[in-house]
């Protein structure tokens, strides 16, 4: 077998793969005025859908969105047009709109596993992990296990993703793609030794460290959309959601305009803070550096037993004494003793700890649910620059989800993730205070 680049996952091929659309012919011999009007609309919609597909092939997401929206506006009950619209939104980095479009696609075509997977990944990108896991569970029968396993891991259920992918990896259906998805899932769970062992099954030893470094960055997103955006090689944009007129059975049909006019809803681009693209199977992404691997060596023996052991327990952190805030001019709140859960609510990523401190001061005054919680932080590097991640945590998963929902309801932006090395913020820590080693 010739040496080739092995792109991990396969999800991008499903998310941004082409959707073939067509137009059914009108078989009637005599057409009424309404029939002729409908036929003309169908013809125009098919033309717009074709243009959207061509734009997707060129990776011109914003152009594709305009044409796909026109096609759906003209013929609203076509599942393939709505699927194309969702893929266009993904290419344009509009994840909230994509989730709506894929939900509509599933409503029209309940057995469309590709739409179900797309919906779950769009929900992950908007930070709604619970909805993503519900989507994956409800559509388990129609989503391939090798893709569903990695999607579960991206949605925060690394234990479920690892269990599913381990089962597939031990079956006759195993492949390099399955093993690399399993390795990435181990990495997302912080189980780096297992990740290394599995990744090495299909890679030259010299390339394993490079791959793990990529995954280490990928496993620490600064925003909810970072990981999916990185998988797709796209940039997230401000997204007010799919136009209401395009919803199924919308009361007011959308009047098709020029594709450029249809794009006005999303024009502010946000670059992911750590957007080192993670390599995905079957869909090379423009601008993504590929890793070249040595000759592929199929794994003929059983996978190591270490790969199926229970997930590691919660990380233990030494609890510091509760701070009353005395002697700290910037902290006028009572800080609770550090909790021992592994789930955190991330509030943002900033240029430095001092900027994060100012952001915390503003947030703690504005959002009552932060009262009594100690701010957590950690420094990480992305594209050669240092950033400081701000969070509150030590929660159970349900408590973290509840807090993030409450925070969002009051106008904040957050997402829930597992512990990624968070420690009590520098400006709260008492002199000489030490945290237990991890």
TORTIRO-374841 format. One record per residue (C-alpha): residue number from 0; x, y, z; residue in three letters. Coordinates in nm, 4 decimals. Example, Ala and Ser with C-alpha at 12.3 -4.5 7.8 and 13.67 -1.06 7.14 Angstrom:
BEGIN
REC    k        px        py        pz    r
REC    0    1.2300   -0.4500    0.7800  ALA
REC    1    1.3670   -0.1060    0.7140  SER
//
This chain:
BEGIN
REC    k        px        py        pz    r
REC    0    0.0000    0.0000    0.0000  UNK
REC    1    0.1371    0.3422   -0.0894  UNK
REC    2    0.2112    0.6001    0.1757  UNK
REC    3   -0.0778    0.8411    0.2154  UNK
REC    4   -0.2157    1.0988    0.4549  UNK
REC    5   -0.4606    0.9455    0.6994  UNK
REC    6   -0.7250    1.1986    0.7941  UNK
REC    7   -0.8919    1.1127    1.1236  UNK
REC    8   -1.2693    1.0833    1.1639  UNK
REC    9   -1.4789    1.1044    0.8508  UNK
REC   10   -1.7249    1.3488    0.9986  UNK
REC   11   -1.6329    1.6324    0.7632  UNK
REC   12   -1.7154    1.4150    0.4653  UNK
REC   13   -2.0638    1.3646    0.6058  UNK
REC   14   -2.1111    1.7245    0.7117  UNK
REC   15   -1.9937    1.8904    0.3934  UNK
REC   16   -2.0337    1.6111    0.1411  UNK
REC   17   -2.2402    1.6877   -0.1657  UNK
REC   18   -2.6143    1.6378   -0.1592  UNK
REC   19   -2.7506    1.5346   -0.4960  UNK
REC   20   -3.0684    1.7175   -0.5793  UNK
REC   21   -3.2971    1.6966   -0.8753  UNK
REC   22   -3.6317    1.8075   -1.0057  UNK
REC   23   -3.9242    1.5760   -1.0696  UNK
REC   24   -4.0889    1.6236   -1.4048  UNK
REC   25   -4.4515    1.7227   -1.4371  UNK
REC   26   -4.6247    1.4372   -1.6095  UNK
REC   27   -4.9546    1.6136   -1.6809  UNK
REC   28   -5.0467    1.6891   -2.0424  UNK
REC   29   -5.2521    2.0005   -1.9665  UNK
REC   30   -5.1285    2.2360   -1.6964  UNK
REC   31   -5.3293    2.5008   -1.5135  UNK
REC   32   -5.1840    2.8423   -1.4351  UNK
REC   33   -5.0970    2.7259   -1.0843  UNK
REC   34   -4.9359    2.4126   -1.2253  UNK
REC   35   -4.7281    2.6217   -1.4623  UNK
REC   36   -4.6305    2.8533   -1.1770  UNK
REC   37   -4.5324    2.5564   -0.9615  UNK
REC   38   -4.3322    2.4032   -1.2428  UNK
REC   39   -4.1497    2.7303   -1.2978  UNK
REC   40   -4.0725    2.7590   -0.9255  UNK
REC   41   -3.9467    2.4003   -0.9219  UNK
REC   42   -3.7248    2.4692   -1.2219  UNK
REC   43   -3.5801    2.7827   -1.0635  UNK
REC   44   -3.5284    2.6019   -0.7319  UNK
REC   45   -3.3404    2.3200   -0.9031  UNK
REC   46   -3.1158    2.5725   -1.0762  UNK
REC   47   -3.0446    2.7511   -0.7481  UNK
REC   48   -2.9728    2.4198   -0.5755  UNK
REC   49   -2.7244    2.3323   -0.8474  UNK
REC   50   -2.5515    2.6664   -0.8037  UNK
REC   51   -2.5382    2.6111   -0.4266  UNK
REC   52   -2.3747    2.2721   -0.4792  UNK
REC   53   -2.1178    2.4248   -0.7102  UNK
REC   54   -2.0415    2.6952   -0.4529  UNK
REC   55   -1.9991    2.4307   -0.1808  UNK
REC   56   -1.7557    2.2435   -0.4026  UNK
REC   57   -1.5541    2.5661   -0.4276  UNK
REC   58   -1.5838    2.6118   -0.0476  UNK
REC   59   -1.7715    2.9392   -0.0962  UNK
REC   60   -2.0084    2.9021    0.1962  UNK
REC   61   -2.1691    3.2448    0.1889  UNK
REC   62   -2.2487    3.2160   -0.1812  UNK
REC   63   -2.3909    2.8663   -0.1281  UNK
REC   64   -2.6151    2.9955    0.1519  UNK
REC   65   -2.7742    3.2545   -0.0752  UNK
REC   66   -2.8599    3.0046   -0.3481  UNK
REC   67   -2.9729    2.7343   -0.1042  UNK
REC   68   -3.2031    2.9787    0.0757  UNK
REC   69   -3.3577    3.0726   -0.2601  UNK
REC   70   -3.4147    2.7057   -0.3441  UNK
REC   71   -3.5867    2.6385   -0.0098  UNK
REC   72   -3.7934    2.9561   -0.0405  UNK
REC   73   -3.9215    2.8392   -0.3789  UNK
REC   74   -3.9837    2.4740   -0.2844  UNK
REC   75   -4.0070    2.4395    0.0919  UNK
REC   76   -4.1005    2.0721    0.1245  UNK
REC   77   -3.7926    1.9201   -0.0389  UNK
REC   78   -3.5763    1.7424    0.2188  UNK
REC   79   -3.2755    1.7455   -0.0142  UNK
REC   80   -3.2956    2.1238   -0.0536  UNK
REC   81   -3.3094    2.1693    0.3230  UNK
REC   82   -3.0175    1.9301    0.3628  UNK
REC   83   -2.8248    2.1397    0.1121  UNK
REC   84   -2.9195    2.4524    0.3067  UNK
REC   85   -2.7870    2.3018    0.6295  UNK
REC   86   -2.4591    2.2045    0.4647  UNK
REC   87   -2.4280    2.5556    0.3242  UNK
REC   88   -2.4815    2.7047    0.6696  UNK
REC   89   -2.2098    2.4750    0.8064  UNK
REC   90   -1.9686    2.5808    0.5343  UNK
REC   91   -2.0476    2.9415    0.6227  UNK
REC   92   -1.9896    2.8832    0.9952  UNK
REC   93   -2.3545    2.9498    1.0876  UNK
REC   94   -2.4128    2.6670    1.3320  UNK
REC   95   -2.7441    2.7783    1.4860  UNK
REC   96   -2.8968    2.8120    1.1391  UNK
REC   97   -2.7496    2.4760    1.0393  UNK
REC   98   -2.9118    2.3059    1.3381  UNK
REC   99   -3.2509    2.4457    1.2352  UNK
REC  100   -3.2080    2.3372    0.8734  UNK
REC  101   -3.1041    1.9830    0.9656  UNK
REC  102   -3.3930    1.9526    1.2121  UNK
REC  103   -3.6282    2.0472    0.9277  UNK
REC  104   -3.4563    1.7915    0.7047  UNK
REC  105   -3.5133    1.5177    0.9619  UNK
REC  106   -3.8779    1.6207    0.9920  UNK
REC  107   -3.9204    1.5674    0.6175  UNK
REC  108   -3.6906    1.2635    0.5974  UNK
REC  109   -3.6849    1.0806    0.9348  UNK
REC  110   -3.4450    0.8083    0.8139  UNK
REC  111   -3.1743    1.0476    0.6976  UNK
REC  112   -2.8804    0.9497    0.9167  UNK
REC  113   -2.6558    1.2081    0.7565  UNK
REC  114   -2.8958    1.4853    0.8600  UNK
REC  115   -2.9145    1.3436    1.2129  UNK
REC  116   -2.5354    1.3417    1.2497  UNK
REC  117   -2.5134    1.6919    1.1043  UNK
REC  118   -2.7785    1.8116    1.3495  UNK
REC  119   -2.5904    1.6674    1.6463  UNK
REC  120   -2.2619    1.8273    1.5411  UNK
REC  121   -2.4317    2.1639    1.4843  UNK
REC  122   -2.5801    2.1362    1.8334  UNK
REC  123   -2.2344    2.0631    1.9743  UNK
REC  124   -2.1063    2.3754    1.7992  UNK
REC  125   -2.3750    2.5890    1.9635  UNK
REC  126   -2.2821    2.4487    2.3055  UNK
REC  127   -2.6014    2.2456    2.3479  UNK
REC  128   -2.4372    1.9154    2.4404  UNK
REC  129   -2.7495    1.7708    2.5980  UNK
REC  130   -2.9524    1.8218    2.2799  UNK
REC  131   -2.6696    1.6723    2.0746  UNK
REC  132   -2.6611    1.3594    2.2904  UNK
REC  133   -3.0394    1.3273    2.2673  UNK
REC  134   -3.0182    1.3547    1.8888  UNK
REC  135   -2.7491    1.0868    1.8727  UNK
REC  136   -2.9443    0.8552    2.1010  UNK
REC  137   -3.2728    0.9020    1.9152  UNK
REC  138   -3.1067    0.8329    1.5794  UNK
REC  139   -2.8604    0.5642    1.6849  UNK
REC  140   -3.0041    0.3163    1.4362  UNK
REC  141   -2.9371    0.5380    1.1334  UNK
REC  142   -2.5975    0.6917    1.2194  UNK
REC  143   -2.2911    0.4711    1.1539  UNK
REC  144   -2.1330    0.3659    1.4822  UNK
REC  145   -1.7869    0.4892    1.3835  UNK
REC  146   -1.9239    0.8423    1.3342  UNK
REC  147   -2.1682    0.8314    1.6232  UNK
REC  148   -1.8888    0.7301    1.8609  UNK
REC  149   -1.6743    1.0331    1.7830  UNK
REC  150   -1.9809    1.2596    1.7863  UNK
REC  151   -2.0655    1.1333    2.1360  UNK
REC  152   -1.7148    1.2198    2.2506  UNK
REC  153   -1.7421    1.5679    2.1017  UNK
REC  154   -2.0756    1.6074    2.2823  UNK
REC  155   -1.9072    1.5431    2.6170  UNK
REC  156   -1.9885    1.1729    2.6530  UNK
REC  157   -1.6356    1.0432    2.6090  UNK
REC  158   -1.7123    0.7266    2.8050  UNK
REC  159   -1.9984    0.6421    2.5692  UNK
REC  160   -1.7935    0.7293    2.2626  UNK
REC  161   -1.4986    0.5178    2.3759  UNK
REC  162   -1.7211    0.2198    2.4581  UNK
REC  163   -1.8921    0.2339    2.1184  UNK
REC  164   -1.5723    0.2801    1.9186  UNK
REC  165   -1.3895    0.0076    2.1134  UNK
REC  166   -1.6672   -0.2346    2.0215  UNK
REC  167   -1.6392   -0.1418    1.6536  UNK
REC  168   -1.2582   -0.1554    1.6673  UNK
REC  169   -1.2782   -0.5163    1.7887  UNK
REC  170   -1.5254   -0.6170    1.5168  UNK
REC  171   -1.4598   -0.7268    1.1569  UNK
REC  172   -1.5717   -0.3777    1.0478  UNK
REC  173   -1.2691   -0.2127    1.2079  UNK
REC  174   -1.0607    0.0262    1.0013  UNK
REC  175   -0.7908    0.2865    1.0421  UNK
REC  176   -1.0643    0.5487    1.0587  UNK
REC  177   -1.2327    0.3706    1.3506  UNK
REC  178   -0.9060    0.3341    1.5394  UNK
REC  179   -0.8126    0.6984    1.4915  UNK
REC  180   -1.1590    0.8088    1.6068  UNK
REC  181   -1.1059    0.5922    1.9145  UNK
REC  182   -0.7636    0.7444    1.9738  UNK
REC  183   -0.9059    1.0969    1.9488  UNK
REC  184   -1.1842    1.0021    2.1910  UNK
REC  185   -0.9230    0.8812    2.4411  UNK
REC  186   -0.7459    1.2147    2.3983  UNK
REC  187   -1.0672    1.4089    2.4598  UNK
REC  188   -1.1105    1.2066    2.7802  UNK
REC  189   -0.7574    1.2928    2.8915  UNK
REC  190   -0.6437    0.9310    2.8583  UNK
REC  191   -0.3263    1.0070    2.6698  UNK
REC  192   -0.1464    0.6745    2.7085  UNK
REC  193   -0.4369    0.4896    2.5474  UNK
REC  194   -0.4593    0.7581    2.2793  UNK
REC  195   -0.0920    0.7078    2.1971  UNK
REC  196   -0.1194    0.3282    2.1766  UNK
REC  197   -0.4218    0.3323    1.9465  UNK
REC  198   -0.2943    0.6154    1.7258  UNK
REC  199    0.0341    0.4288    1.6744  UNK
REC  200   -0.1507    0.1368    1.5133  UNK
REC  201   -0.1788    0.3249    1.1833  UNK
REC  202    0.0958    0.5854    1.2048  UNK
REC  203    0.4694    0.6026    1.1772  UNK
REC  204    0.6121    0.6330    1.5307  UNK
REC  205    0.7750    0.9658    1.4459  UNK
REC  206    0.4336    1.1150    1.3665  UNK
REC  207    0.2529    1.0073    1.6826  UNK
REC  208    0.3851    1.2932    1.8959  UNK
REC  209    0.2825    1.5475    1.6321  UNK
REC  210   -0.0678    1.4041    1.6214  UNK
REC  211   -0.0986    1.4090    2.0008  UNK
REC  212    0.0142    1.7716    2.0097  UNK
REC  213   -0.2620    1.8580    1.7624  UNK
REC  214   -0.5144    1.6752    1.9761  UNK
REC  215   -0.3934    1.8453    2.2942  UNK
REC  216   -0.4813    2.1814    2.1403  UNK
REC  217   -0.8075    2.0467    1.9990  UNK
REC  218   -0.9111    1.9112    2.3406  UNK
REC  219   -0.8999    2.2590    2.4968  UNK
REC  220   -1.1465    2.4745    2.2990  UNK
REC  221   -1.1839    2.8391    2.3879  UNK
REC  222   -1.5439    2.8542    2.2617  UNK
REC  223   -1.8183    2.5979    2.2061  UNK
REC  224   -1.7827    2.6140    1.8278  UNK
REC  225   -1.4049    2.5686    1.8134  UNK
REC  226   -1.3912    2.1909    1.7784  UNK
REC  227   -1.6569    2.1541    1.5085  UNK
REC  228   -1.5234    2.4585    1.3231  UNK
REC  229   -1.1780    2.3023    1.3352  UNK
REC  230   -1.3113    1.9694    1.2080  UNK
REC  231   -1.4700    2.1450    0.9120  UNK
REC  232   -1.1942    2.3955    0.8492  UNK
REC  233   -1.4422    2.6848    0.8720  UNK
REC  234   -1.4735    3.0034    1.0786  UNK
REC  235   -1.7696    3.0581    1.3085  UNK
REC  236   -1.9726    3.3738    1.2453  UNK
REC  237   -2.2329    3.5674    1.4401  UNK
REC  238   -2.5590    3.3917    1.3589  UNK
REC  239   -2.9090    3.5162    1.4342  UNK
REC  240   -3.0518    3.1863    1.3116  UNK
REC  241   -3.2257    3.0700    0.9987  UNK
REC  242   -3.4700    3.3278    0.8553  UNK
REC  243   -3.8159    3.2650    1.0002  UNK
REC  244   -3.9693    3.2698    0.6534  UNK
REC  245   -3.7723    2.9557    0.5643  UNK
REC  246   -3.9167    2.7485    0.8490  UNK
REC  247   -4.1402    2.4584    0.7542  UNK
REC  248   -4.4979    2.5836    0.7063  UNK
REC  249   -4.3858    2.9436    0.7572  UNK
REC  250   -4.6796    3.1839    0.7595  UNK
REC  251   -4.5045    3.4394    0.5364  UNK
REC  252   -4.3145    3.2936    0.2413  UNK
REC  253   -3.9724    3.4401    0.1820  UNK
REC  254   -3.9470    3.6386   -0.1391  UNK
REC  255   -3.6397    3.5125   -0.3207  UNK
REC  256   -3.3843    3.7866   -0.3694  UNK
REC  257   -3.0289    3.7905   -0.4835  UNK
REC  258   -2.7953    3.5479   -0.3079  UNK
REC  259   -2.5977    3.8410   -0.1710  UNK
REC  260   -2.9092    3.9868   -0.0050  UNK
REC  261   -2.9780    3.6577    0.1652  UNK
REC  262   -2.6423    3.6730    0.3383  UNK
REC  263   -2.7000    3.9886    0.5412  UNK
REC  264   -2.7905    3.7885    0.8522  UNK
REC  265   -2.4309    3.6819    0.9106  UNK
REC  266   -2.1420    3.9108    0.8390  UNK
REC  267   -1.9249    3.9257    1.1515  UNK
REC  268   -1.6501    3.6657    1.1533  UNK
REC  269   -1.4897    3.5276    1.4663  UNK
REC  270   -1.1753    3.3220    1.4322  UNK
REC  271   -1.1593    3.0295    1.6769  UNK
REC  272   -0.9000    3.1017    1.9432  UNK
REC  273   -0.7208    2.7724    1.8924  UNK
REC  274   -0.8157    2.6768    1.5419  UNK
REC  275   -0.5388    2.4354    1.4588  UNK
REC  276   -0.7504    2.2158    1.2315  UNK
REC  277   -0.7800    1.8525    1.3341  UNK
REC  278   -0.7466    1.6157    1.0432  UNK
REC  279   -1.0571    1.4292    0.9337  UNK
REC  280   -1.1068    1.1370    0.6988  UNK
REC  281   -1.2009    1.1689    0.3340  UNK
REC  282   -1.2406    1.5439    0.3108  UNK
REC  283   -0.9169    1.7396    0.2759  UNK
REC  284   -0.9803    2.0939    0.3906  UNK
REC  285   -0.8164    2.3929    0.2266  UNK
REC  286   -0.5460    2.5346    0.4476  UNK
REC  287   -0.5205    2.2301    0.6741  UNK
REC  288   -0.1715    2.0871    0.6995  UNK
REC  289   -0.1775    1.7135    0.6461  UNK
REC  290    0.0342    1.4680    0.8392  UNK
REC  291    0.2067    1.2050    0.6274  UNK
REC  292    0.2183    0.8593    0.7729  UNK
REC  293    0.4312    0.5557    0.7052  UNK
REC  294    0.3088    0.2330    0.5580  UNK
REC  295   -0.0176    0.1366    0.7193  UNK
REC  296    0.0079   -0.1682    0.9443  UNK
REC  297   -0.3225   -0.3393    1.0104  UNK
REC  298   -0.3810   -0.4445    1.3699  UNK
REC  299   -0.4301   -0.8206    1.3639  UNK
REC  300   -0.4127   -0.8834    1.7349  UNK
REC  301   -0.6763   -0.7853    1.9880  UNK
REC  302   -0.6597   -0.4262    2.1047  UNK
REC  303   -0.4794   -0.3807    2.4389  UNK
REC  304   -0.6965   -0.4478    2.7411  UNK
REC  305   -0.6139   -0.1008    2.8740  UNK
REC  306   -0.8401    0.0463    2.6106  UNK
REC  307   -1.1559   -0.0880    2.7666  UNK
REC  308   -1.0917   -0.0163    3.1311  UNK
REC  309   -1.3341    0.2184    3.3066  UNK
REC  310   -1.2796    0.5874    3.2611  UNK
REC  311   -1.0543    0.7460    3.5176  UNK
REC  312   -1.2174    0.8950    3.8237  UNK
REC  313   -1.2564    1.2617    3.9008  UNK
REC  314   -0.9401    1.4663    3.9291  UNK
REC  315   -0.8752    1.5513    4.2929  UNK
REC  316   -0.7732    1.9027    4.3802  UNK
REC  317   -0.6637    2.0137    4.7226  UNK
REC  318   -0.9338    2.2371    4.8641  UNK
REC  319   -0.8031    2.5684    4.9828  UNK
REC  320   -0.9623    2.7493    5.2748  UNK
REC  321   -1.2635    2.9584    5.1903  UNK
REC  322   -1.1660    3.3165    5.1302  UNK
REC  323   -1.3647    3.5901    5.2915  UNK
REC  324   -1.2288    3.8449    5.0507  UNK
REC  325   -1.0573    4.0459    5.3252  UNK
REC  326   -0.7459    4.2228    5.2036  UNK
REC  327   -0.8474    4.1744    4.8398  UNK
REC  328   -0.9604    4.5007    4.6919  UNK
REC  329   -1.1071    4.3401    4.3814  UNK
REC  330   -1.2993    4.0553    4.5449  UNK
REC  331   -1.5982    4.1668    4.7479  UNK
REC  332   -1.7592    3.8240    4.7583  UNK
REC  333   -1.7333    3.5143    4.9716  UNK
REC  334   -1.5462    3.2392    4.7875  UNK
REC  335   -1.6716    2.8871    4.8475  UNK
REC  336   -1.4342    2.6017    4.9187  UNK
REC  337   -1.3199    2.4447    4.5933  UNK
REC  338   -1.5541    2.1716    4.4756  UNK
REC  339   -1.4263    1.8376    4.3487  UNK
REC  340   -1.6427    1.7741    4.0409  UNK
REC  341   -1.4817    1.7570    3.6970  UNK
REC  342   -1.7252    1.9759    3.5001  UNK
REC  343   -1.6661    2.3450    3.4341  UNK
REC  344   -1.8604    2.6352    3.2852  UNK
REC  345   -1.6251    2.8318    3.0619  UNK
REC  346   -1.7005    3.2044    3.0521  UNK
REC  347   -1.4398    3.3167    2.8027  UNK
REC  348   -1.0777    3.3215    2.6884  UNK
REC  349   -0.8756    3.6419    2.7210  UNK
REC  350   -0.5390    3.7879    2.6264  UNK
REC  351   -0.4062    3.7722    2.9820  UNK
REC  352   -0.4979    3.7009    3.3425  UNK
REC  353   -0.5409    4.0732    3.4085  UNK
REC  354   -0.7955    4.1043    3.1276  UNK
REC  355   -0.9735    3.7949    3.2598  UNK
REC  356   -0.9750    3.9509    3.6060  UNK
REC  357   -1.1519    4.2610    3.4733  UNK
REC  358   -1.4012    4.0412    3.2869  UNK
REC  359   -1.4683    3.8443    3.6054  UNK
REC  360   -1.5255    4.1629    3.8032  UNK
REC  361   -1.7875    4.2777    3.5530  UNK
REC  362   -1.9519    3.9368    3.5244  UNK
REC  363   -1.9687    3.8765    3.9002  UNK
REC  364   -2.1503    4.2079    3.9438  UNK
REC  365   -2.3922    4.1403    3.6589  UNK
REC  366   -2.4726    3.7717    3.7083  UNK
REC  367   -2.6051    3.6783    4.0504  UNK
REC  368   -2.5452    3.3050    4.0008  UNK
REC  369   -2.1679    3.3672    4.0118  UNK
REC  370   -2.1856    3.4944    4.3689  UNK
REC  371   -1.9800    3.2771    4.6016  UNK
REC  372   -1.8047    3.0887    4.3219  UNK
REC  373   -1.4296    3.1173    4.2895  UNK
REC  374   -1.3082    3.2067    3.9404  UNK
REC  375   -1.0824    2.9480    3.7801  UNK
REC  376   -0.8296    2.9998    3.5081  UNK
REC  377   -0.5452    2.8537    3.3121  UNK
REC  378   -0.3019    2.9766    3.0516  UNK
REC  379   -0.2869    2.8017    2.7164  UNK
REC  380   -0.1103    2.8684    2.3898  UNK
REC  381   -0.2776    2.8935    2.0471  UNK
REC  382   -0.0984    2.9861    1.7250  UNK
REC  383    0.2045    3.0933    1.9256  UNK
REC  384    0.0096    3.3317    2.1498  UNK
REC  385   -0.0809    3.2939    2.5162  UNK
REC  386   -0.4424    3.3143    2.6316  UNK
REC  387   -0.6073    3.2888    2.9708  UNK
REC  388   -0.9212    3.0777    3.0018  UNK
REC  389   -1.1797    3.1890    3.2635  UNK
REC  390   -1.4245    2.9430    3.4174  UNK
REC  391   -1.6145    2.8379    3.7258  UNK
REC  392   -1.6310    2.4735    3.8102  UNK
REC  393   -1.5898    2.1673    4.0196  UNK
REC  394   -1.9518    2.0792    3.9343  UNK
REC  395   -2.1325    1.7623    3.8443  UNK
REC  396   -2.2353    1.7576    3.4792  UNK
REC  397   -2.6000    1.8342    3.5589  UNK
REC  398   -2.5062    2.1234    3.7872  UNK
REC  399   -2.2722    2.2697    3.5248  UNK
REC  400   -2.5408    2.2442    3.2567  UNK
REC  401   -2.7958    2.4095    3.4847  UNK
REC  402   -2.5626    2.6963    3.5679  UNK
REC  403   -2.4704    2.7572    3.2038  UNK
REC  404   -2.8387    2.7622    3.1043  UNK
REC  405   -2.9105    3.0166    3.3776  UNK
REC  406   -2.6103    3.2252    3.2728  UNK
REC  407   -2.7243    3.2255    2.9099  UNK
REC  408   -3.0803    3.3122    3.0074  UNK
REC  409   -2.9478    3.6347    3.1591  UNK
REC  410   -2.7540    3.7255    2.8455  UNK
REC  411   -2.4180    3.5611    2.9084  UNK
REC  412   -2.2190    3.3345    2.6778  UNK
REC  413   -2.0782    3.0080    2.8101  UNK
REC  414   -2.0359    2.6399    2.7452  UNK
REC  415   -1.9801    2.3300    2.9564  UNK
REC  416   -1.6673    2.1154    2.9387  UNK
REC  417   -1.4588    1.8814    3.1496  UNK
REC  418   -1.1608    1.9867    3.3588  UNK
REC  419   -0.8740    2.0894    3.1318  UNK
REC  420   -0.6213    2.1877    3.3963  UNK
REC  421   -0.8270    2.4683    3.5511  UNK
REC  422   -0.6992    2.6055    3.8808  UNK
REC  423   -0.8125    2.8829    4.1113  UNK
REC  424   -0.7526    3.2148    3.9359  UNK
REC  425   -0.4220    3.3847    4.0008  UNK
REC  426   -0.5763    3.6952    4.1534  UNK
REC  427   -0.7793    3.4952    4.4090  UNK
REC  428   -0.5082    3.2575    4.5230  UNK
REC  429   -0.3475    3.3433    4.8550  UNK
REC  430    0.0310    3.3815    4.8655  UNK
REC  431    0.1932    3.0419    4.9097  UNK
REC  432   -0.1302    2.8553    4.8300  UNK
REC  433   -0.0510    2.5327    4.6414  UNK
REC  434   -0.2759    2.3088    4.4371  UNK
REC  435   -0.2336    1.9344    4.4398  UNK
REC  436   -0.0462    1.8051    4.1379  UNK
REC  437   -0.2583    1.6555    3.8685  UNK
//
